[in-house]
Amino acid sequence: MEISFAYERFAREVNDSKVLQRRHGDRRAKLIRRRLDELHAAATLDDLRHLPGPRCHELHGDLSGQLTVDLDHPYRLLIEPSEPVPRKADGGLDWRRVVAVVVIGVVDTHD
């Protein structure tokens, strides 16, 4: 899958392991890298549904249209499908046709 970043600062952060560890701690830094590797290795977003760890799911309300991938509780990697967003006939996200995502950052969606 193709991955781009919404913010250049976060893109630089994930490509510098020392900065990533300093900002997020060793455990979360490793999980961020693992999730990005899993996204990169996936052919489509639907492939993440079958992996045991990521638990990728769509958000609702103010974050509608975005998805999260589990890191360490309560933190998640926030992503969204690249434009144009593929939709099913019922208007829902067609996970099987999402081949590119934009990584927004690390968030606690429970705040």
Backbone torsions as a table, in degrees:
resi	resn	phi	psi	omega
1	MET	NA	146.0	177.1
2	GLU	-82.9	133.9	-179.3
3	ILE	-122.5	129.9	171.5
4	SER	-127.3	170.6	-176.1
5	PHE	-121.7	139.1	179.3
6	ALA	-71.9	-28.6	-176.1
7	TYR	-129.7	126.1	-179.1
8	GLU	-58.7	-36.8	-179.6
9	ARG	-58.9	-44.7	-179.9
10	PHE	-69.1	-36.1	177.1
11	ALA	-60.7	-43.8	178.0
12	ARG	-65.4	-39.8	-178.8
13	GLU	-60.4	-47.3	-176.9
14	VAL	-72.6	-16.9	177.7
15	ASN	-94.9	6.2	176.6
16	ASP	-129.3	100.0	-172.9
17	SER	-59.6	-33.9	179.2
18	LYS	-66.8	-43.1	178.3
19	VAL	-66.3	-43.2	179.9
20	LEU	-60.3	-44.5	179.0
21	GLN	-67.3	-40.4	180.0
22	ARG	-64.1	-40.4	-176.5
23	ARG	-78.3	-36.5	-172.2
24	HIS	-116.2	-7.1	-175.3
25	GLY	85.9	159.4	-174.0
26	ASP	-61.2	-47.4	-176.3
27	ARG	-63.3	-50.6	-178.4
28	ARG	-66.9	-37.4	178.6
29	ALA	-59.2	-43.4	178.3
30	LYS	-64.4	-40.1	179.1
31	LEU	-67.1	-38.7	177.3
32	ILE	-60.6	-48.2	179.4
33	ARG	-61.4	-42.0	-179.8
34	ARG	-62.6	-44.8	-179.5
35	ARG	-64.7	-39.9	177.2
36	LEU	-64.8	-38.7	176.4
37	ASP	-64.5	-40.3	178.6
38	GLU	-65.1	-41.8	176.6
39	LEU	-62.0	-45.4	-178.7
40	HIS	-62.8	-37.7	-178.3
41	ALA	-76.4	-21.3	-177.7
42	ALA	-73.6	140.9	174.9
43	ALA	-75.6	-40.0	178.1
44	THR	-138.7	166.2	178.4
45	LEU	-61.4	-30.2	179.6
46	ASP	-60.2	-28.4	179.3
47	ASP	-61.0	-29.7	-179.8
48	LEU	-69.2	-23.8	179.6
49	ARG	-64.2	-22.3	-174.8
50	HIS	-100.3	0.2	176.4
51	LEU	-89.9	143.6	-175.8
52	PRO	-70.8	-29.5	-172.0
53	GLY	-92.5	-42.3	-168.4
54	PRO	-64.9	-37.6	-176.1
55	ARG	44.5	67.7	178.5
56	CYS	-81.2	130.9	179.5
57	HIS	-149.7	154.5	-179.6
58	GLU	-77.2	149.3	177.4
59	LEU	-102.7	164.9	-177.9
60	HIS	-128.6	177.5	177.5
61	GLY	67.9	-132.2	-177.7
62	ASP	-62.7	-23.8	-178.2
63	LEU	-103.0	16.7	179.0
64	SER	-55.4	136.7	-179.2
65	GLY	96.3	-9.8	178.1
66	GLN	-110.5	163.4	-179.6
67	LEU	-132.1	159.2	173.2
68	THR	-125.6	154.1	175.0
69	VAL	-124.4	129.1	-176.0
70	ASP	-58.7	140.1	168.2
71	LEU	-117.8	-119.0	172.7
72	ASP	-106.8	134.8	-174.4
73	HIS	-56.6	132.1	6.8
74	PRO	-98.9	17.3	-173.2
75	TYR	-86.2	144.1	-178.8
76	ARG	-136.3	153.4	171.5
77	LEU	-89.3	118.9	-176.8
78	LEU	-92.1	125.8	-179.3
79	ILE	-134.9	165.9	170.8
80	GLU	-146.2	149.7	177.6
81	PRO	-63.7	144.0	175.6
82	SER	-69.6	154.5	178.5
83	GLU	-75.6	146.7	-8.8
84	PRO	-75.5	141.2	-178.2
85	VAL	-76.3	120.9	179.6
86	PRO	-71.9	130.5	-177.8
87	ARG	-120.0	150.3	172.4
88	LYS	-83.7	172.6	-178.8
89	ALA	-59.2	-31.5	-179.3
90	ASP	-83.2	1.0	178.8
91	GLY	94.7	-9.5	179.2
92	GLY	-74.6	163.5	179.2
93	LEU	-67.3	130.5	177.2
94	ASP	-92.3	90.3	-175.7
95	TRP	-57.3	-31.0	-177.8
96	ARG	-72.2	-15.1	-179.1
97	ARG	-110.0	2.0	176.5
98	VAL	-82.6	110.4	-177.8
99	VAL	-116.0	1.4	178.8
100	ALA	-149.0	138.6	179.3
101	VAL	-132.2	158.3	173.9
102	VAL	-111.2	124.7	177.8
103	VAL	-88.3	123.7	-177.7
104	ILE	-92.1	-42.2	178.0
105	GLY	156.8	-166.4	179.3
106	VAL	-103.9	128.5	-176.1
107	VAL	-137.9	160.5	167.1
108	ASP	-106.7	100.1	-175.5
109	THR	-73.3	-3.6	-178.7
110	HIS	-93.5	-2.3	177.6
111	ASP	-72.1	NA	NA
